[in-house]
Amino acid sequence: MSGEFPVIQSKHSLVAKHVTKERWDKVKDIKTKTCGFTIAKACACAIEFDNQHCGIYAGDWDCYKDFSEIFDAVIQDYHGIKPDAKHTSDMDASKVTGNINKDVPVHSTRIRVGRSIDGYGLSPGITKQQRIDVEKLMSSALSKLTGDLAGSYYPLTGMDEKVRQQLVDDHFLFVSGDRNLTVAGMERDWPEGRGIFHNAAKTFLLWVNEEDQTRIISMQKGGDVKGVFERLARGIKAVGDSVKAES
């Protein structure tokens, strides 16, 4: 349970603005079904630090429902949207008609998205077993990718030193030690249940159980934004189809 209304150190954060004592008291005794997450855990960074802009993390899907009065207010303020706003997603690469001219000196292009799997906690609240299960599911699903998306998955636990150094050299490896992620609960049980996938060309990557359950990345040298987005769209669909086939 979350206890009495706390002192919010980040006094100019969206948490300080929207998490009032009245709203806190309404939900302070709630623990979410998926992960047992609480409003105190959600607001931990704004309570602990004085430099947060937003200051709140959802521990699972249930947070958006169980703490909806708070999360809705923060999300609407952060994004400048109205209560009736609807999220839309269009990954049709054929609709991208422009591109960066080839003579423009762009070093590289990277586009990335976060994706979560229904039924598991999000990084701040995910249980140890759920995290292991997500990694097992993703490792199996990724092994079935084909064509230019096919590659290898490298778990952080027990990683060979040569593999680790190569991932560092490629700037692919994510590491622990971020104070915000630690206080938010995202680095519990490090490094268990976490890993990195990349294809043979190192243009399609996927991080498992870092700040998101999955972070999907398309990248390459130069400024071919359309090509990078096209690969990302194909990759997201391929990964999604493979995960559904595994589930």
C-alpha positions in Angstrom: 0.0 0.0 0.0 1.1 3.6 -0.6 0.6 5.2 2.8 -0.1 8.8 3.5 0.4 11.6 0.9 4.1 12.1 0.4 6.4 15.2 0.0 6.9 15.5 -3.8 10.5 16.7 -4.2 10.0 17.6 -7.9 7.8 20.6 -7.2 7.5 21.7 -10.8 6.7 18.2 -12.2 3.5 17.0 -13.7 3.2 14.7 -10.6 3.2 17.7 -8.3 0.6 19.4 -10.5 -1.8 16.5 -10.9 -1.2 14.2 -7.9 -3.2 16.0 -5.2 -3.9 14.6 -1.8 -7.5 14.1 -2.7 -6.5 12.0 -5.7 -3.8 10.1 -3.7 -6.2 9.2 -0.9 -8.6 7.7 -3.5 -6.1 5.2 -4.7 -3.5 4.8 -2.0 -4.7 1.4 -0.9 -4.9 -0.1 -4.5 -2.4 -2.7 -5.7 -2.7 -3.6 -9.4 -3.6 -7.2 -10.4 -0.8 -7.8 -12.8 2.2 -6.8 -10.7 0.9 -5.5 -7.4 1.9 -2.0 -8.4 1.0 1.1 -6.3 0.6 4.8 -6.9 3.6 5.3 -4.5 5.8 3.2 -6.8 4.5 5.0 -9.9 5.5 8.4 -8.4 8.7 7.2 -6.9 11.0 9.4 -9.0 9.1 12.6 -8.4 9.1 11.8 -4.7 12.8 11.0 -4.6 14.3 13.5 -7.0 13.8 17.3 -7.4 14.5 17.4 -11.2 11.7 15.5 -12.8 9.5 17.0 -15.5 6.9 14.2 -15.7 7.9 12.0 -12.7 5.5 9.0 -13.1 5.8 5.5 -14.5 3.1 2.9 -15.1 4.1 -0.5 -13.7 1.6 -2.4 -15.8 -1.5 -1.9 -18.0 -3.7 -1.9 -14.9 -2.2 1.5 -13.8 -3.9 3.3 -16.6 -7.2 1.9 -15.3 -6.8 1.8 -11.5 -5.1 5.2 -11.3 -6.9 6.7 -14.3 -7.7 10.0 -12.8 -4.0 10.7 -12.3 -2.6 9.1 -15.4 -5.2 10.7 -17.7 -4.5 14.1 -16.3 -0.7 13.7 -16.7 -0.9 12.2 -20.2 -3.2 14.9 -21.4 -1.1 17.7 -20.0 2.2 16.1 -21.3 0.9 15.6 -24.8 -1.4 18.6 -25.0 -4.4 16.5 -25.9 -8.0 16.5 -25.0 -9.8 13.7 -22.9 -11.5 12.3 -26.1 -8.2 12.0 -28.1 -7.5 8.7 -29.7 -4.1 7.2 -30.5 -3.6 6.3 -34.1 -0.7 4.3 -35.6 0.1 4.0 -39.3 3.2 2.0 -40.3 2.5 2.0 -44.0 5.9 2.8 -45.4 4.5 3.5 -48.9 2.9 6.7 -47.5 6.4 8.1 -46.9 6.9 10.0 -50.2 9.9 12.3 -49.4 13.4 11.5 -48.3 16.7 13.1 -47.5 18.8 13.9 -50.6 21.7 11.6 -51.0 24.2 14.4 -51.2 23.2 15.7 -47.7 26.0 14.7 -45.2 23.9 12.6 -42.8 26.1 10.1 -40.9 23.3 7.7 -39.9 19.6 7.3 -39.4 17.8 5.4 -36.6 14.1 5.0 -35.9 13.0 3.1 -32.8 9.8 2.2 -31.0 8.8 0.5 -27.8 6.3 -2.4 -27.8 4.8 -4.3 -24.9 3.2 -7.8 -24.7 -0.3 -8.0 -23.1 -0.5 -9.8 -19.8 3.0 -8.9 -18.5 4.1 -6.0 -16.3 5.9 -3.0 -17.7 9.5 -2.5 -16.8 8.9 -0.6 -13.5 6.5 -3.3 -12.1 7.3 -6.5 -14.0 7.9 -9.4 -11.7 11.1 -11.5 -11.9 9.2 -14.5 -13.4 7.3 -12.3 -15.9 10.6 -10.8 -17.1 12.2 -14.2 -17.5 9.0 -15.4 -19.4 9.2 -12.3 -21.7 12.8 -13.0 -22.5 12.0 -16.7 -23.2 9.1 -15.8 -25.5 11.1 -13.1 -27.3 14.2 -15.3 -27.7 12.1 -18.0 -29.3 10.1 -15.6 -31.5 13.2 -13.8 -32.7 14.9 -17.0 -33.7 12.2 -17.6 -36.3 12.8 -14.3 -38.2 13.8 -14.8 -41.8 15.5 -13.0 -44.7 17.3 -9.7 -43.9 15.7 -9.6 -40.4 17.2 -12.9 -39.3 19.9 -12.7 -36.7 21.0 -13.8 -33.2 19.9 -13.1 -29.6 22.5 -12.4 -26.9 21.3 -12.7 -23.3 23.1 -10.4 -20.9 23.3 -13.1 -18.3 26.4 -15.2 -18.8 27.4 -13.1 -21.9 30.8 -14.1 -23.4 33.3 -11.3 -23.0 34.1 -11.1 -26.7 30.4 -10.8 -27.5 30.0 -8.1 -24.8 33.0 -6.1 -26.2 31.7 -6.3 -29.8 28.3 -5.1 -28.7 30.0 -2.2 -26.8 32.1 -1.4 -29.9 28.9 -1.4 -32.0 27.2 0.9 -29.5 24.4 -1.7 -29.1 24.9 -2.7 -25.4 22.6 -1.1 -22.8 24.0 -0.9 -19.2 22.7 -0.5 -15.7 23.3 2.4 -13.3 20.8 5.1 -14.3 19.4 6.6 -11.1 16.0 7.3 -12.5 15.6 3.7 -13.8 16.8 2.3 -10.5 14.4 4.3 -8.4 11.6 3.6 -10.8 12.2 -0.1 -10.3 13.5 -0.9 -13.8 16.9 -2.3 -12.8 15.7 -5.0 -10.3 17.3 -8.4 -10.8 19.9 -7.0 -13.2 20.9 -8.4 -15.7 18.6 -11.5 -15.5 15.9 -11.7 -18.2 17.5 -9.1 -20.5 19.2 -9.2 -23.8 19.9 -7.9 -27.3 19.0 -9.2 -30.8 20.5 -7.9 -34.0 20.3 -9.1 -37.6 23.4 -10.1 -39.6 23.7 -6.6 -41.2 23.3 -4.9 -37.8 20.5 -2.8 -39.2 17.6 -4.3 -37.2 17.9 -4.5 -33.4 15.7 -5.4 -30.5 16.4 -4.8 -26.8 14.5 -7.1 -24.4 13.5 -5.9 -21.0 15.5 -2.7 -20.8 13.3 0.5 -20.3 10.5 -1.2 -22.4 9.6 -4.9 -22.6 10.9 -4.6 -26.2 12.6 -1.7 -28.0 12.7 -2.3 -31.7 15.3 -0.3 -33.7 16.0 0.1 -37.4 19.2 1.9 -38.4 21.8 2.3 -41.1 24.5 4.6 -42.4 23.3 7.6 -44.4 20.0 9.4 -44.6 17.6 6.9 -46.2 14.8 7.6 -43.8 12.2 5.9 -46.0 14.4 2.7 -46.2 14.9 2.7 -42.4 11.2 3.1 -41.7 10.3 0.4 -44.2 12.6 -2.0 -42.5 11.2 -1.0 -39.1 7.6 -1.5 -40.2 8.4 -5.0 -41.7 10.3 -5.8 -38.5 7.5 -4.9 -36.2 5.0 -7.0 -38.1 7.4 -9.9 -38.3 8.2 -9.8 -34.6 4.5 -9.4 -33.7 3.4 -12.3 -35.9 6.2 -14.5 -34.5 5.2 -13.6 -30.9 1.6 -14.4 -31.5 2.6 -17.7 -33.0 4.6 -18.5 -29.9 1.8 -17.4 -27.4 
